[in-house]
Amino acid sequence: MLFGMVVLHIVGFAGALVARRLKVPAGALIGSMLAVVLCNITTGFGELYPGDLRIVIQIVSGIVIGSRFTRSDIAMFRRVGLPALVFVVMLMLLNVLFAAWMAHSSSLSLVTSFFACAPGGVSDLALVAADFGADMESVSLLQMFRFVFVISFFPPLVKRLFSKQAPIRHAVPIDSVAGREGVVSDRTAYTNFAATVVLAIGGGVLFDLVGIPAGALIGAMVAVAVFNMTTSRAWYPSWLRFAIQ
C-alpha cells in the first residue's frame, strides 16, 4: 500500500509539473488528475489511495480560501451587500436550471451537473463535489472547459464592447496573502502559518465531526477567515496552493 501511494504521488506531481509547463488552465489539478487516472488504469495503484486523505486536502484548501478574507471585506460588504445577495440568488437559479438541463440531456447525475455548472475555482469545487457523491473527474474537466472559454473569449469581447468608453484604470496591486515573505521576517511568517494551520485543523475537524457536508473545508475556511479578519495574520507559503491541486 505504501509503495502504491508513493507511486501515485510521484506520478501526480510529474503530471502537474508537465501541465504547468504547458500553461494548461488549472494545470496542477488537471495534469495530476490525468496522470493518476492513466496510472490507475494501467497499474491499479489508484485503488490503494485512502479516501480519508481528502479531509486533509480540504483543510489545506480551507486555509487558502479563508486567507483571502480581510478586514476591508467587512466594510466593502456593507456597501455591496444587497447587490451581492441579488447576484447570488440569480446565479443559483441559473445554476439549477442549467444543471437540470444538463442532467436531462446527458448521462451525468444531477449533483454532478450542479457542481459542473457552479461558478468557482476548479480545484475547490472538485474537492467539495466529492463529498456530495458527484463525479469529481467530470466536474474538474467541465469546469476547466468553462475556465478556458472565459479567459479566451471574455477579454476580447470586453475590449470590443467597451473600447470607446473611458480608459480602464488599473487597480493598485494588493499584497497577496501568499506573498508576504518580503514584508515580514521568515520567523514571523512561519509563526503565523503555524497559527493558521492549527486553527484550520480545529475548525475543519469540528465541522467534519458535526457531519456538515464538505465540513473540513468549510470549517477550516471559516476559522482562518475569522482569524485573518481579526488579526490580519493568516499566512501560507506560495507553494501550498500548487500542492493542493
C-alpha positions in Angstrom: 0.0 0.0 0.0 2.8 2.4 0.9 4.6 1.7 -2.4 1.4 2.4 -4.3 0.8 5.7 -2.6 4.4 6.8 -3.3 4.0 5.9 -6.9 0.7 7.8 -7.1 2.2 11.0 -5.6 5.2 10.9 -7.9 3.0 10.4 -10.9 0.6 13.1 -9.9 3.4 15.6 -9.2 5.0 14.8 -12.6 1.7 15.3 -14.4 1.1 18.6 -12.5 4.6 19.9 -13.5 4.1 19.0 -17.2 0.7 20.7 -17.3 2.0 23.8 -15.6 4.9 24.0 -18.1 2.4 23.7 -20.9 0.4 26.5 -19.3 -2.8 24.5 -19.0 -5.5 26.3 -17.0 -5.7 24.8 -13.5 -2.7 22.8 -14.8 -1.7 21.3 -11.4 -5.1 19.8 -10.9 -5.8 18.7 -14.5 -2.3 17.4 -15.1 -2.1 15.4 -11.8 -5.6 14.0 -12.3 -5.0 12.8 -15.8 -1.6 11.3 -14.9 -3.1 9.4 -11.9 -6.0 8.2 -14.0 -3.7 6.7 -16.5 -1.6 5.2 -13.7 -4.7 3.8 -12.1 -5.9 2.2 -15.4 -2.5 0.6 -16.2 -1.4 -0.4 -12.7 -4.3 -0.3 -10.3 -2.4 1.7 -7.7 -5.3 4.2 -7.5 -7.4 1.7 -5.6 -4.9 1.9 -2.7 -5.4 5.6 -2.2 -7.1 6.3 1.2 -10.3 8.4 1.0 -9.7 10.0 4.4 -6.8 11.9 2.9 -9.4 14.1 1.2 -10.2 15.7 4.6 -6.6 16.8 4.9 -6.7 18.3 1.4 -10.0 20.1 2.2 -8.4 21.6 5.4 -5.5 22.9 3.4 -7.8 24.3 0.8 -9.8 26.0 3.5 -6.5 27.7 4.6 -6.0 29.1 1.1 -9.6 30.3 0.7 -10.0 31.7 4.2 -6.8 33.7 4.0 -8.3 35.7 1.2 -10.8 37.4 3.6 -9.5 40.6 5.2 -10.9 43.4 7.4 -11.5 45.6 4.3 -14.0 43.0 3.1 -16.3 43.7 6.0 -16.5 47.4 5.1 -17.0 46.6 1.5 -19.8 44.1 2.2 -21.8 46.9 3.9 -21.7 48.8 0.6 -22.4 45.9 -1.8 -24.4 43.6 0.5 -27.7 43.9 -1.3 -26.3 43.7 -4.9 -24.3 40.7 -3.8 -27.4 39.0 -2.4 -29.4 39.5 -5.6 -26.4 38.3 -7.6 -26.1 35.1 -5.6 -29.8 34.4 -5.8 -29.9 34.9 -9.6 -26.7 32.9 -10.1 -28.2 30.0 -8.1 -31.4 30.0 -10.1 -29.4 29.9 -13.4 -27.2 27.2 -12.0 -30.1 25.0 -11.0 -31.8 25.4 -14.4 -28.6 24.6 -16.4 -27.8 21.7 -14.1 -31.3 20.2 -14.6 -31.0 20.6 -18.4 -27.5 19.0 -18.4 -28.7 16.1 -16.3 -31.7 15.5 -18.5 -29.7 15.7 -21.8 -26.6 13.7 -20.7 -25.6 10.7 -18.6 -24.3 13.0 -15.8 -26.2 12.9 -12.5 -28.0 16.0 -11.2 -25.4 16.6 -8.4 -22.5 16.3 -10.8 -24.2 18.6 -13.3 -24.9 21.1 -10.4 -21.2 21.3 -9.5 -20.1 21.3 -13.1 -22.3 24.4 -13.7 -21.4 26.2 -10.5 -19.1 29.2 -10.7 -15.9 28.9 -8.6 -12.4 27.6 -8.5 -11.8 24.3 -10.4 -9.9 22.6 -7.6 -12.2 23.9 -4.8 -15.4 22.8 -6.5 -13.9 19.4 -7.3 -13.0 18.8 -3.6 -16.4 19.8 -2.4 -18.2 17.8 -5.1 -16.7 14.6 -4.0 -18.3 14.8 -0.5 -21.8 15.1 -2.2 -21.3 12.0 -4.4 -20.6 13.9 -7.6 -18.2 12.6 -10.2 -15.0 14.6 -9.3 -13.3 14.0 -12.7 -16.3 15.2 -14.7 -16.7 18.3 -12.5 -13.0 19.1 -13.0 -13.0 18.7 -16.7 -16.2 20.7 -17.3 -15.0 23.4 -15.0 -11.7 23.5 -16.9 -13.6 24.0 -20.2 -15.6 26.8 -18.6 -12.4 28.5 -17.4 -10.7 28.2 -20.8 -13.8 29.7 -22.5 -13.9 32.6 -20.1 -10.3 33.6 -20.4 -10.2 33.0 -24.1 -13.3 34.9 -25.2 -14.3 37.4 -22.5 -11.2 39.7 -22.6 -11.5 40.3 -26.4 -15.3 40.7 -26.1 -15.0 43.3 -23.3 -12.3 45.1 -25.2 -14.5 45.3 -28.2 -17.6 46.4 -26.3 -16.0 49.0 -24.1 -13.0 50.2 -26.1 -14.7 53.5 -26.9 -15.6 54.3 -23.3 -13.3 55.9 -20.7 -9.9 54.3 -20.4 -9.6 51.5 -17.8 -8.0 52.4 -14.6 -5.5 49.8 -13.5 -6.1 48.6 -10.0 -3.3 49.1 -7.4 -1.8 45.7 -6.7 -2.6 44.3 -3.3 -0.1 42.2 -1.4 -1.2 38.6 -1.7 -1.5 36.5 1.4 0.8 34.0 -0.1 3.4 36.6 -1.0 4.3 38.3 2.3 7.8 36.8 2.5 9.3 40.2 1.6 7.1 42.1 4.1 7.7 40.1 7.3 10.5 38.0 8.5 10.6 34.3 7.9 10.2 33.6 11.6 7.1 35.7 11.9 5.7 34.4 8.7 6.0 30.7 9.7 4.7 31.5 13.2 1.6 33.0 11.5 1.5 29.9 9.3 1.6 27.6 12.3 -1.3 29.5 14.0 -3.2 29.4 10.7 -2.8 25.6 10.4 -3.8 24.9 14.0 -7.0 27.0 13.7 -7.8 25.4 10.3 -7.4 21.9 11.7 -9.6 22.8 14.7 -12.3 24.3 12.5 -12.1 21.6 9.9 -12.2 18.7 12.4 -15.1 20.3 14.3 -17.3 20.8 11.2 -16.5 17.3 9.9 -17.4 15.7 13.3 -20.7 17.6 13.3 -21.5 16.0 9.9 -21.6 19.0 7.7 -21.0 18.1 4.0 -17.5 19.3 3.0 -17.2 20.2 6.7 -13.4 20.0 6.7 -13.2 22.7 4.0 -15.9 24.9 5.3 -14.7 24.7 8.9 -11.1 25.5 8.0 -12.2 28.3 5.8 -14.4 29.9 8.4 -11.7 29.6 11.2 -9.0 31.1 9.0 -11.2 33.8 7.7 -12.2 34.9 11.2 -8.6 34.8 12.3 -7.4 36.9 9.3 -10.2 39.4 9.6 -9.5 40.0 13.3 -5.7 39.9 13.3 -4.5 40.1 9.6 -2.0 37.3 10.4 -3.3 34.4 8.3 -0.4 33.3 6.0 0.6 30.3 3.9 3.6 29.7 1.6 3.1 30.2 -2.1 3.7 26.5 -2.9 0.8 25.4 -0.8 -1.9 26.1 -3.5 0.1 24.1 -6.0 0.3 21.2 -3.6 -3.5 21.3 -3.1 -4.2 20.9 -6.7 
